Amino acid sequence: MKFYENDTITAISTPFGEGGIGIVRISGKSALKIAEQMFIKRNRERVEIKDLQSHYLYYGFVLNPFGKEILDETMMAIMRNPNSYTKEDIVEFSCHGGMLSLRKVLDTVIKFGARMAEPGEFTKRAFLNGRIDLSQAEAVIDLIQAKTDKSLRSSVVRLEGKLKKKIDLLRSKIINIISEIEAPIDFPDQEIRELEDDQIKKRIKDILKEIDVLIDTLNYGKILKEGINTVIVGKTNVGKSSLFNVLINENRAIVASLPGTTRDVIEEAININGVVFKIIDTAGLKNPENVVEKISLSKMKKVLKEADLVLALFDVNTPLSRDDIDVINEVNEAIIRNQKVLIIENKIDLAEKIEHQKVFELLKIKKRIRISLKKGIGIKELEKKLCEKVFDGLVIPENGIMINNLRHSESLLGAKKGLENVLKGINRKIEHDFLTIDLKDALDQLSKITGDVVTDEIIHDIFSRFCIGK
């Protein structure tokens, strides 16, 4: 799909604030003309843009022709269409990273007729002009927001177009089936042999297997992209805040022998073996005695229900209490909700007074991790178990091709449904030409991933997540 905008867009493409360098980007049919009027060489001479080579840097100054004012020293880059990020003419002024000078350069570009770019509009134009597909555009924002090496690598794989190639391969297989079904119907005089039912079934089932593999990567992909919400729960004074501080390697939460020091929800993100854990410390589970404790308990239960991973902490140095049983009940509810749970026993350096047999009878999980936060025992093992628990049961793609958002998942599920309807139609002895209806529906669903079939609403939603200047 081609897209040609008549206007020229501009934006500051580097983060706001002071820095070593700042870039003002211009894209569109007037980009070169604007640059010719604003750029002068070191000797203050004008240049003719037509004499400058594409994809070279040119040293000089940015000029405000209206006031004959030199705005900044610059390295100007020219990228002529179609060999540019947007497939349009692009000019970038690399200036000093002060906001005042950058703003003056930007304002001058706008005075020459460019307009401020919308969030993600440069990448949007790259998509609409056919340089990248929609899955690659989504990979751009994931790449920018990546917090770990694993999430960075998965973004690069999609940016390289590997997911697009996989989807295109699946589409071509479906197109081939449609063509072979329709050929004998469209050209009856050619004596083209019709596909047998068993042939269609086998080919459809092979495609379904490949689609299922992609669908199964969703949870792994989402964890790499979004991280995993990890909530620490336990009764008061069990060591939740100490565990929180140990995991984030910082004294963020207040730790004291006085029960109930944590009243609010405290959150911090950490990287363990390439996975972002959003560690959340909560108030201790107890019978609330005042309005503040009631609010704390309400917040704790809310984040608990939204958690991906629950760390249930118990104190082996105290007998099983009513509060412990409340924790166990909450843990069992989390298990019913299909949340991942780790049972952790703290204070193993002290005398053990907890009734393990009773705990095991009440809990639906029998395995536990034993640690001493005070002595630093078992912390490395705990971090290892955290990662093992997160990836337990997930499909980790060997080739790196995965999906990481619901839009992709819904399209794949839609394609799967269409192909399953084809199998049902064959079993019901439906004429082959009617099977192509469901085959074309599956084709459209896959095309939504790459953007070959897409609505304006989806395009707006995706690119509105970008920052201005990208």
Buried (B, 14 or more C-beta within 10 A) or exposed (E): EEEEBEEBBBBBBBEBEEEEEBBBBBBBBBBBBBBBBBBBEEEEEEBEBEEBEEEEEBEBBBBBEEEEEBBBBBBBBBBBBEEBBBBBBBBBBBBBBBBEBBBBBBEBBBEBEBBBBBBBBBBBBBBBBEBBBBBBBBBBBBBEBBBBEBBBBBBBBBBEBBBBEBBBEBBEBBEEBBEBBBBBEEEEEEEBEEBEBEEBBEBBEEBBEBBEBBBBBBBBBBBBBBBBBBBBBBBBBBBBBBBBBBBBEEEBBEBEEEEBBBBEBBBBEBBBBBBBBBBBBBBBBBEBEEEEBEBBBEBBBEBBEEBBBBBBBBBBBBEBEEBBBBBBEBBBBBBEEEBBBBBBBBBBBBEBEBEEEBBEEBBEBEEBBBBBBEEEBBBEEBBEBBBEBBBEEBBEBEEBBBBBBEBBBEBBBBBBEBBBBBBEBBEEEBEBEEBBEBBBBBBBBBBBBBBBBBEEEBBEEBBEEBBBBB
